[in-house]
Amino acid sequence: MLEYSMFERLPFRSQEEAIARDGTLIAQRHHKGWTVTLFALHHTFVELWSGRDAEVFSTFKKSARAVDVLEPYLEGMDIQDYLKFQK
């Protein structure tokens, strides 16, 4: 299991491979010309910020609350899809 602090130290290509191999796509949003994609990776959240000239992964501190991480994405998410799994 790759801890989030170790993920941050990896080169971009290795981060990309880790997300492709072990990550789960959660949601996507747009912010000031960037496309921001949220992934879950080994019990933490990772964002991929994609712009016209750059792509950057960012992670959240372990102390970040899931509700705070997910809040900017809620407008574009269909919560009904997730509620089906709660039954």
C-alpha positions, -999 to 999 in steps of 0.1 A, spaced: 0 0 0 13 34 -10 9 60 17 -1 95 6 32 111 18 51 85 -3 28 92 -33 37 129 -32 74 121 -35 70 100 -66 77 114 -101 46 124 -120 48 93 -143 49 70 -112 20 89 -96 1 85 -129 8 47 -129 -3 43 -93 -36 61 -100 -42 40 -131 -34 8 -112 -50 14 -78 -71 45 -80 -108 49 -82 -123 78 -101 -148 97 -78 -158 129 -96 -147 157 -118 -152 195 -118 -139 227 -135 -122 255 -116 -107 286 -132 -96 270 -165 -85 237 -148 -102 203 -150 -99 188 -115 -104 150 -112 -108 134 -78 -96 99 -71 -96 77 -41 -62 59 -36 -55 37 -6 -79 54 19 -69 90 8 -81 115 -18 -59 126 -47 -67 153 -72 -54 156 -107 -53 193 -119 -52 194 -157 -47 227 -175 -38 237 -209 0 235 -203 3 214 -171 -9 185 -151 -3 182 -113 -14 157 -87 -22 170 -52 -31 151 -21 -49 159 11 -36 157 47 -49 127 66 -67 152 89 -89 164 60 -125 154 64 -141 136 35 -171 159 35 -147 189 30 -129 172 1 -161 162 -16 -180 195 -12 -167 212 -43 -177 182 -64 -213 177 -51 -230 200 -76 -218 177 -105 -225 144 -87 -256 123 -89 -260 112 -53 -288 88 -62 -262 65 -79 -244 62 -45 -275 58 -25 -283 26 -44 -253 9 -27 -265 18 8 -296 -6 6 
